[in-house]
């Protein structure tokens, strides 16, 4: 059977904008689910008696499986049909959400999130992989912006709806709300999205998939467990050694493969490499902030769950505004100055946020969150569009899977590393002198636990010490984020090719892929 690649098409598919609507509906579900969980973390810590490490695993179990399975998911879609596998992913996601409503321990919630991660791994890369085949260079940036904005649109809805549910129902209602959302996404894909495939794509390599899943899981395990067990403990060092060995074996195996699942040649193209780096850094910071902020806003700021959703809106609003601005800016100046400026704005926002005090008030927080959202949008949307433009169309599934894998690895490490930095700094700085051993352990374990101990024993000083310790830890994390954004901005300013999008007047340039418009060394 000979595959007909999308490049053989002479006219755009007239259904492409309706198909984009189906993708937007699917991505909206995942964006909604991402933030509805984060705003529920303080409630889950209280009602499930979950520690900070367990909360990190509740979030990261989803992201680790998501990142590890996106590459084989992209290949499955290439071989068996992208629409078919996307719908299958939504159904698996739905099964995980249903399971999540029925469980009552942190360990089983982690299991439910793992199943949901399997479903999400099928949805996102396949949603992105159809864009290069449906849209030309001029329209592709608009399509990428629409898909990115759909996830961003789900993010502010998640905390708001989740807050209302948590204020009136049990924590499991945040999983139950996914059922109608997923049903809408499945219906949209069935009726609006055309089928596409590449039967000549490489087979799924089970051993490489195992290397990536176990290796990434071991890496995240070591990062999450290090603050409690110590960075030099045998278990933590062993997990890092296992992760290094498995991920190195993955790279070696894929480099030797005739048709690799992980196309490392793309990383040799300067445009793809540095655009992916910028998008990964943005995901790293964004995921870490979404993990930290709900606890800060609820426990330190005194907001309820719905109020936390409202207070996250400035960051989401800034992201959506910047996502809309980025396309005309890139068309006028090229992606390099826009991506670099976005990273610089993100650096400024993080350093400004690091000056937050326990009594700073919400106005200051809203200011730096708005600036952070602008930085995210300016950096991530053009970076993802330019990276996708460098993927050959007949490798759309595996190529977009690599891009999204890099981003999700960044997200998993962001939650694990930044969450661990907060937990470590908090545990070191909280004053538990004079407390019984059990109460001191509970107070050091989490900010929620410290407030419960302070209320039970009538110790307002302990609550103030816990708030100050958490804010100090958050400040340390924001400085790390700011420095990482600054380094990435300098790298993109110096090394990112500035390939402008094709013009809208239908010139011959429109027929040349972005990768072909750059020299082999990545220059213009």
C-alpha positions, 0 to 999 in steps of 0.5 A, a space after each residue: 500500500 502506497 501512502 499519499 502524502 499531504 504534499 500531493 494536494 493542490 488545493 486546501 481542504 475546504 473542511 479544514 476550518 471545521 476540522 480545526 474546530 474539532 481540534 479546538 474542542 478536544 484541546 479545550 478539554 485538556 486545558 480545562 482539566 489541567 487547571 481544574 486539578 491544580 486549584 483542587 490541590 489544597 482541598 485534596 491535601 486536606 480531604 485525602 491527607 495527601 503530602 506535598 510529594 503525593 500532590 506532586 505525583 498526582 500531577 506528575 503521574 499524568 505528565 510523565 505518562 503523557 510525555 513518555 507515550 506521545 512519540 508512539 502515539 504519534 506513530 500509531 496515528 500515522 499508521 492507523 488513522 489520526 482521527 481514529 486514535 484521537 477519538 480512542 485517546 479521548 475515550 481512555 481519558 474519559 475512563 480515567 476520569 470516571 475512575 477518579 470519581 470513585 477512589 478515595 486515597 492519594 495512591 488511587 488518584 495517582 492511578 486515575 491520573 496515569 490512565 488520563 495521561 495515556 489518553 492525553 498522550 494520544 490527543 495532543 500530538 495527533 491534534 497537532 500533527 494534522 495541522 501541517 497537512 491541512 494548512 499551508 505556511 500562511 494559515 498554519 500560524 493561525 491554526 497553531 495559535 487557535 489550538 494553543 489559545 483553546 488550551 489557554 481558554 480552558 485554563 481559566 475556565 478550569 479554576 472557575 468551574 472547579 472552584 464552584 464545584 469544590 465549594 459545594 461538592 466533594 473533590 471528585 467532582 473535578 473529575 466528573 465534570 470531564 464527562 460532558 466535556 469529553 463527549 463534546 470533543 468526541 462528537 466534534 472529531 467524529 463529524 468534523 475531522 477528516 481521517 489522515 494517515 501515513 502507512 509508511 511510518 515506522 513501527 512503534 518500538 516497544 523497547 524504546 517506549 519502555 526506555 523512555 517511560 521508565 527512564 523519565 519516571 525514574 528521573 521524576 521520582 528522584 527529583 520529587 523524593 530528594 527533599 524528603 530523603 536527601 539528594 545523596 540518599 542511595 534511593 535518589 542516587 539510584 533513581 538518577 543512575 537508572 534514569 541516565 542509563 535508560 535515557 542514554 540507551 534510548 538515544 543510542 537505540 534510536 540513532 542506530 534505527 533505520 527508521 527511528 521513533 525518535 527522529 534525533 535528526 530534527 534536533 540537528 536543525 537549529 530552528 527546530 532545536 531552539 524553538 523547541 527549547 523556548 517552548 520547553 522552557 515556557 512549559 517548565 515555568 508555566 507548569 511549576 507556577 500552576 503547581 505553586 500558585 493555588 496553595 499560595 493563593 488559598 493558604 497564604 492569601 485566604 481565598 476559597 477555591 472559586 476565588 483562586 480561579 478568579 485570581 489566576 485569570 490575569 495570567 491566563 488573560 495575558 497569555 491569550 492576549 499575547 497569543 493573539 498579538 504574536 502572529 502579526 508580530 512574527 509576520 512583521 519581524 520574524 520569530 526570533 525577536 518575538 520569542 526572545 522578547 517573550 522570554 525576556 518579559 517572562 524573566 522580568 515577571 519571575 524576578 518581580 514575583 520573587 519579591 512577593 512577601 506573605 503580606 504583599 496583597 493580591 494587587 502585586 501578585 496580579 501585576 506579575 502574573 499578567 506580565 508572566 502571561 504576556 511573556 508565555 504567549 509571546 514566546 510559546 506560540 511563535 516558537 511552536 509554530 516555527 518548530 512545526 514549520 520545520 517538520 516534514 509533512 510526511 513525518 507530521 505525527 512523529 515530528 510533532 510528537 517529538 516537539 510535544 514530548 520535549 515540552 511535556 518533559 519540561 512540564 514534568 521536570 518543572 513540577 517535580 523540580 520547582 515543587 521540590 525546591 518549594 518543599 525543601 525551602 519550606 521544610 528548612 525555614 518553618 519554625 517548629 521548635 517546641 512542637 511535639 514530634 508528630 505535630 512538627 512532622 505534620 507542619 513541615 510536610 505541607 503548608 496545609 498541614 501547618 495551618 491545621 496544626 496551628 488551628 488545632 493547637 491555637 498557635 497563630 505564630 506557627 501559621 505566620 512562620 509557615 506562610 513566610 517559609 512557603 513564600 520564601 520558597 516560592 521566591 527562590 523558585 521564581 529566581 530560578 525561573 527568571 534565570 532560566 528564561 534569561 539564559 534561553 532568551 540569550 541563546 535564542 537571540 544569538 542562535 535562532 534563525 529568523 525565518 519569516 512566514 510565507 507571504 499571504 499573496 500566494 507567491 512561490 515561497 508558500 510552496 516551500 516548507 520552512 525547513 527548506 528555506 534555511 541553510 543546512 547549518 540552520 542559517 538563513 
